Amino acid sequence: MSTLVETSNFQILPSGCQLTVSVPTSFGSRRQHGGYVYVCLPWLEGNQWHAYSLYETSNLDEKVIFIMNNGDWTNNLHKQLQRTSNRPVWLCGPFTSPYNSDIMHDNLILVAGGIGLTPALSSISNLGQTRTVNLVWMTRDQSMVSACYCV
């Protein structure tokens, strides 16, 4: 389930970076909305894999991953990326979102904590026009909310 995406786009954000990747053909039938993947950046740390939620865009052939600058690995990533650039990434997945069964219901209450907001946003963008969707989002402090407004 691991795939090398040779050209992926890293865009610098004030609170981290946005990684946009073309949907690999290996995703095949696992192209459900939301979910998460493990990401490995061979040019940063070739042996480390980190789990990140996938965010949907209007372009079904691409997925977006938001990486908040919060820790040694992400701080190192932010230092390496001085500007928007295209670099290779390894992806393992996708794996099912906790909200994957949302399509079977008319009224949804999504509960998320912190960066767990990302899979909830995928459900909202996928079903918000045809379902009643309520979101309960909890964060440790106000700075998390401010960081998300930058995205």
Stockholm file with secondary structure:
# STOCKHOLM 1.0

chainA/1-151         MSTLVETSNFQILPSGCQLTVSVPTSFGSRRQHGGYVYVCLPWLEGNQWHAYSLYETSNLDEKVIFIMNNGDWTNNLHKQLQRTSNRPVWLCGPFTSPYNSDIMHDNLILVAGGIGLTPALSSISNLGQTRTVNLVWMTRDQSMVSACYCV
#=GR chainA/1-151 SS CEEEEEEEEEEEETTEEEEEEECCGGGGGGCCSSCEEEEECTTTCTTCCEEEECEECSCTTEEEEEEECCSHHHHHHHHHCSSCEEEEEEEEEEECCTTGGGGGCSEEEEEEEGGGHHHHHHHHHHHTTTSEEEEEEECSSHHHHHHHHTC
#=GC SS_cons         CEEEEEEEEEEEETTEEEEEEECCGGGGGGCCSSCEEEEECTTTCTTCCEEEECEECSCTTEEEEEEECCSHHHHHHHHHCSSCEEEEEEEEEEECCTTGGGGGCSEEEEEEEGGGHHHHHHHHHHHTTTSEEEEEEECSSHHHHHHHHTC
//
